Amino acid sequence: MPTNFGYSINPGAWSAVGEDGVTQTSLATAPSFSCLNQNEQLASQLSPASKYRGAIVLDVSSPTGTLIFSHPNPTLGGWEWTYGKA
């Protein structure tokens, strides 16, 4: 997939590694979909060279760890964020 195409943020592209080192791959649960009003949610379809504002809710079992987003194009890698640490 070329880098200038729009793409969607799919719940299946997210995973989390807890403080115990265990990877959790099912982060989009029924409760996570009902946490935000429609106008608070991040747009699901994203376009290049655009700015967006919104939130996503992912259901992780560990209070601390690393959140991972795998890019839809595996050759472009992805991003990681540490969560739950002050």
N, C-alpha and C positions, 0 to 999 in steps of 0.2 A: 504494500500500500504506500503510495507516495506521501511525503510528509505534508504536502499542501492540501490534502483532502480533509474534509471535516470527518469527525468520528464521534461515536457515542461513548459515554462512560457507563460501561456495563458492570453491574454488580459482581459478575463472575471474574472480572479483571482484578479484584481486590483480594488480598489475603493478609493475615496477621501472624506474627510470630510472638508468642507470649514469653514472659520472663523465664518460663521453664523450657524454652526452646522448641515447643510444639507449634507446628504451623496449622492455622485454622483457615479453611478455604470457603466456608459457607457463611458469609458475613451479612448477606441480605436476607433477613427473616421477615415474617409477616409483621411482627411488632415494629421493626425498623421502618417499614413503609408507612406506618401510621403516626410517626413521631412529628412530622412537619406538615404544615398546610401547603397546598399546591404552590402558593406564591412565595414560600420560603425555600423551596427546593431548587437545587442547581438544575439548569436546563439539561436534558438528556442528550440532545444533539448539539455538538460544538463545531464551530467553523473556524478556520485559520484566521489569524490576525484580528480576532474579536476578543472582547472582554466580557466576562460573566460574573455575576454575583449570585450566591446561593449556598445552600448547605446540603450535605448528604449525611445519612445516618447509617452506620455500619454496626452490627451487633457482634462485639468481640467478647470472649469469655475471660480474658486476662486484663486486670486493671493497668498493667504496664506492658510495653513491648514495642514492636515495630510494625507499622502499617505499610503495606506494599501495594503499589499500583503497577501492574504490568501493562505496558503500552500495547495496543492492538497489533502493532507491527513489531514483532519480536526483535528485529534488527535495531530498533530504536531504544531498546532497554525499557526503563521505567523509572519510578521514583519511590523513595522510602522516607518515612517520617517516624521518629520516636515519639511515643505518646505515654502519658501518665507519669512522667517524671518531672519534678519541680526544678 
